[in-house]
Structures are given as structure tokens and as C-alpha cells.
Amino acid sequence: MDKIYEPVACSLTTKDAARQGLEWADLQRHALTATRIDGGAAMTFDAELADSVEDLAARESSCCGFLSMTTVRSDDEVRLEITADNPDAHPLIEAMAGVGEQ
């Protein structure tokens, strides 16, 4: 029996999705690292960006329920993991994290 995944669908308007996409592109420029992990990607940032990273991750989670966003703070950095069970979401995650085909 085939596994049924949550659909890859966003509740934002086209305009709001484009604006949020630009925020992800800006965030990528500040990443210390961006790597693929099982089911998605992980990024690290300077600790001073933790509030911004957590805010964007929370907003993305609210409009794209198929994504799982986890942030972990340490003294000097914040790590963001973006994953999804649905493999159809993986290209989107790679684009968000900037870890697409090299």
C-alpha cells in the first residue's frame, strides 16, 4: 500500500508567497552553513539572527503545514532544520535553504 503524504500546498496568496520567498533568499545570504539532511536541509546562522530565523520559520510553518521547522539555539549560533515527509517537498526545501543541485 502506498504511503499517503500531506499535500504540498501553501495557504499564502501569490503576492505574500513571493514576498516570503524573498525573505528566504535574504536569509540564505546570512547562512554560515547550509547542508542536506535526511528529509530536508539544515542551516546555521549567527546567534544574533535567532529571532529573525525563528520568526520566518514560524510564519512558514503556519502557511505550509507539510513542512517541519525546528530551531535550536546555542550561545554562538542558531540551527534551523527544515524537513518534510513528502518527497515532493524536498525541491522546495532545497530552494529555501539554497542547497539545490550544485
C-alpha positions in Angstrom: 0.0 0.0 0.0 1.3 3.5 -0.9 2.0 5.9 1.8 -0.3 8.9 1.8 1.5 12.2 2.4 0.3 15.6 3.4 -0.1 17.6 0.2 2.5 20.2 -0.7 0.3 23.3 -0.6 0.7 26.8 0.8 -2.1 29.0 2.1 -0.4 32.3 1.3 -1.6 34.5 -1.6 0.7 34.6 -4.6 1.9 38.0 -3.6 2.6 37.0 0.0 4.3 33.8 -1.1 6.6 35.8 -3.3 7.4 38.2 -0.5 8.2 35.4 1.9 10.3 33.7 -0.8 12.4 36.9 -1.0 12.9 36.7 2.8 14.2 33.1 2.4 16.6 34.3 -0.3 17.8 37.1 2.0 18.2 34.6 4.9 20.3 32.3 2.7 22.9 35.1 2.3 23.4 35.1 6.1 23.8 31.4 6.5 27.0 30.1 7.9 26.3 26.7 6.6 23.6 25.1 4.5 23.5 21.3 4.1 21.2 18.5 3.1 19.9 16.2 5.9 17.6 13.3 5.8 14.2 14.6 4.6 15.4 18.1 4.0 18.1 20.7 4.9 19.8 22.4 7.8 21.2 25.9 8.0 23.2 27.6 10.7 23.3 31.3 11.5 25.0 33.7 13.9 23.1 33.8 17.2 22.2 37.4 16.7 19.8 36.3 13.9 18.0 33.8 16.1 14.8 35.9 16.5 14.6 36.5 12.7 15.2 32.9 11.9 12.6 31.7 14.4 10.1 34.3 13.2 10.4 33.3 9.5 10.3 29.6 10.4 7.1 30.1 12.4 5.4 32.0 9.6 6.4 29.4 7.1 5.1 26.6 9.3 1.8 28.3 9.6 1.2 28.6 5.9 2.9 25.4 4.8 1.7 22.7 7.2 3.6 20.0 5.2 6.9 21.4 6.4 8.5 20.7 9.8 10.7 23.6 11.1 13.0 23.1 14.1 15.3 25.7 15.5 17.9 25.1 18.2 19.8 28.0 19.8 23.3 27.8 21.3 25.5 30.6 22.6 27.0 31.5 19.3 24.6 30.2 16.6 21.1 29.0 15.8 20.4 25.9 13.7 17.3 25.6 11.5 16.2 22.3 10.2 13.5 22.2 7.5 12.1 18.7 6.7 9.1 17.1 5.2 7.8 13.5 5.0 6.5 14.1 1.5 9.4 13.8 -1.0 7.6 16.2 -3.4 8.5 19.0 -0.9 12.2 18.3 -1.0 13.0 20.5 -4.0 11.2 23.4 -2.3 13.2 22.8 0.9 16.4 22.8 -1.1 15.5 26.1 -2.7 14.6 27.6 0.6 18.0 26.6 2.1 20.0 27.2 -1.0 21.2 23.6 -1.3 19.8 22.7 -4.7 21.8 20.9 -7.4 25.3 22.0 -7.5 
